[in-house]
Amino acid sequence: MEPDQSLIYLRCVLTAVEAPETARLLGKRSGASREAVLEQMRSGPYETFSVSQCGGPRKDAFDKALTDLAEIQDKHRAAARETEWNWWATCLLIVCPSVVVLAIGGPVALAGAVAAAGAALFVLFWRGTAVWFNVRQAFVAAAWKGVWLAQRVELGLSAVRWGEGLEKVTRPLVAQVVRQSLGEDPDSLFIPGEYEGLRALRAPGYFVENEVTRQLRRKIAHIDYGTIAVCGPRGTGKTKLLEQCVKDADFGVLAQAPATYAPHDFLLSLSVRLSQEYIRDGGYDVPEFTRLSNVRRRLRRVISAGARLARWGFFAVPATALVALGLSESARSLYAQYADSLVDQAGTQKNLIQAQVLGLWKRHSVAGSVLAVVAGVAWWKARRTAWLPRLLGALWHFGSTPIGVGLALVSLGSIVLDRQVQQQVRHLSFGTMLSTLFLMLAWAYCLKWRDSGSTLVVGTWRVSPNVIFGPLATAAAIALLLYLIHNAQTYSILADTENPLRLAGVIGGVLVARAGGWRPRPAEPELVTRCRDHLYRLQTIQMSTNALSTGASQVLTVGSSHTTSVSTVPPSFPELVEDFRDLLGRIAVEQKSKDRIVVIAIDEVDRLGSSAHALAFLSEIKAILGVPHVYYLISVAEDVGAAFVRRGLPHRDATDSSLDDIIHVQPSTLKDSRAILTQRSGSLTEPYILLAHVLSGGIPRDLLRYGLQIREMQEMTQSLELRHISRHLILDELAETLAGFRTLLSKHQWTRDTSGILHVFRTLGGYLREPCVCVERELRITLEKFAFYGTADHPGPVAQHELGDDARLLIEEASAYAYFSLTLLDIFSSEGLERRTRQAAGQGPDGAPERLAEARQELGVSPFSARPLIDSVRKAWSLPLGPVTVGHEPWTGSRNCPLHDDDA
């Protein structure tokens, strides 16, 4: 089938429809089926629009290839019509005998047959017979068919290139058609996907940079050292911020403040962490203080060293034996040839040195004696300097590589100067050289691909080149070696008597060149040793016992015994402070010399309980703060941050002298919440992100929890619509919250006159526990009654003056939260969220989605300030400010009850 414009367009549409991001939306609502979308996309306007948007050189090339193919097809058909014979049968009758002749007689027979056929065709042409005309036209038709096949391939390639561009146009167009088919609020559909990032709230690797992170980096960049407090409500991500800062720092330690107030234990733990992190940062092992005896520890070390030695010897001993066996004959011949000369030369040098020494001893050379004295003094002075070992090391480092390379090149170059080898190379045949070159190139090609590091794509598989070309390279090397051995011409070259010695020279040269890069393991730095000693002192109790016993044994025994025991004393808090500052200062100076940053982060100070405990903790540990070139980051509660902000006013505490600056971590904005949820799960659309953001008030910890609960509610309701999922989620959260308030209210004293509010709690809680649409009207009446409790126009069942202050405040808080939940139900559990969101945003700032999250945050401050804010939000969203149950549209959008319809 020849590709045409409509066929290519249809294939692009099918590809776009089958794309995962589009296919998952099909069939979720009526009218949004796959067949309906394809039918709409097949209509003329959509095809015309798509083709018009994908013009240019690719489209011109496709049109030209299509036109040329049609012309070639016409020429082929015209040539086929002019012959009386079937053109393909004629060509087949000529080709098949030619193949048979070639297979039986070879190229010579085929050439003879072609010559005979040519002579016969010439005779037919000379006579002008019809046979010649038919044969000629059959060949012309076959030639045009071959051209047609080549042009058909070109048309296919042009269609593919143009189809790639057309697919980029149709994909967004199909997505737009699908969204239009879904009707109003297509993003309110919940599409199940990947939610692994929401399952582990504290999983590492998830961090979204925001303005607070950039502000903290700016503060660190503008000071040399100091203490910066990070304050904010719980759950706003202070711990994540500290973890990321420690991760970004060149050297950082993160410590958790104790849940109980214990500065000594905290500083002890911080000192241990500091020493361990520095030892690890230097690439050394942290000492382990185990309960094993010395014998068992030493036995473990011996077994481990023995295993390493055995593995090394398993390869080293056979390799050394094989090399020695191969070089034994050459070594014996060299020894026999040069042993006597070397012995004579050594004796001559010995006599010369002996004569020089005797001359110095008998003072025959005064200058030599002076030089000997100077050399002796210089050698003694060099015992405390490192210049001599450094000089020898530098000479070895820079000289070994040229010496090794030179030895290897001289060993290989000796082959070129060997006349016997030169004579054998001249007699190599061309076939031998060609075969050897081919095998060497194949081996080199396989090695190149094996070490390329790229990935081969075979269909849908991704294969590492090492899997394919590793065995091929080994096979090519073995084939090359076997060929060189079994070929008589190359074997004579390999069997040259000097080759083992040359190979030994090459191996020795390579070893000498590689030995130049060897360096002995440097000695452990002084600061690492200091940290190790610090760990021993902090984590162990060291004891030393000395015993002395004397005696004389004759008839009368007289003796004495004396034992002394010494043990270390655990460091006190002042000693800990001094040792910690000294150790951290040394580490900071070293890191500063390398242009590295040191960060010490102290988290969870807000867990100490009250602000008084936190301030007392800061007062105790402020002695370790202020170390030069060290940045301290401390997470504190909001009240501690508020105390620092009021410095300079008639209020001073530990924050004034402990902290240098402060960072306020505010709840996330809608933009930040969108980034957090998108990073954790790319399946949540904008309405669900807004729902989680509003319920959490921008607190990241609650934001992730609500994101996961959205998925749970979808599985429970088996619905994909936002109005159903949001209704169950909001009512579920309201039920849990009111249950908590009812527990707190149960601790107060109640009378017959004041217990009416408890009845409202119980009734509302009963409706919330039963997810049934049969009681939806009663639920809304009760919820509105409680949400508007205590307002001027709608007084509650109990007069305010009859309640205690604590109980009245709890009821006000519960009522305000119910009012907030009612507002969310009216907004999210009704259709047309996108349209109503735009309308509300046009009413001013109170209609912005962010204002809903601000109302949730204000509930944590006071119900009296939150209620007016919720009123302004309801006004912007055109929601009533009082109970209007009559005529209200049901939240569920359905009156079918899954619990009671079956019973009926």
VENHU-V224898 format. One record per run of one state. SS is the DSSP state (A for helix, B for strand, O for the rest). FROM is the first residue (numbers start at 0). LEN is the number of residues. If there is no record, write none. Layout:
{{SS;FROM;LEN} {SS;FROM;LEN}}
//
This chain:
{{O;0;4} {A;4;13} {O;17;2} {A;19;4} {O;23;10} {A;33;8} {O;41;2} {A;43;9} {O;52;4} {A;56;26} {O;82;4} {A;86;41} {O;127;2} {A;129;53} {O;182;3} {A;185;3} {B;188;1} {O;189;6} {A;195;4} {O;199;11} {A;210;11} {O;221;4} {B;225;6} {O;231;6} {A;237;11} {O;248;2} {B;250;6} {O;256;6} {A;262;19} {O;281;12} {A;293;68} {O;361;4} {A;365;19} {O;384;2} {A;386;31} {O;417;1} {A;418;8} {O;426;3} {A;429;21} {O;450;4} {B;454;4} {O;458;2} {B;460;4} {A;464;22} {O;486;1} {A;487;7} {O;494;4} {A;498;17} {O;515;10} {A;525;14} {O;539;3} {B;542;11} {O;553;3} {B;556;11} {O;567;5} {A;572;21} {O;593;4} {B;597;6} {O;603;1} {A;604;4} {O;608;2} {A;610;14} {O;624;5} {B;629;7} {O;636;1} {A;637;8} {O;645;8} {A;653;5} {O;658;2} {B;660;4} {O;664;5} {A;669;11} {O;680;5} {A;685;11} {O;696;3} {A;699;18} {O;717;3} {B;720;1} {A;721;24} {O;745;10} {A;755;14} {O;769;3} {A;772;15} {O;787;12} {A;799;3} {O;802;2} {A;804;24} {O;828;4} {A;832;9} {O;841;3} {A;844;3} {O;847;1} {A;848;11} {O;859;3} {A;862;14} {O;876;28}}
//
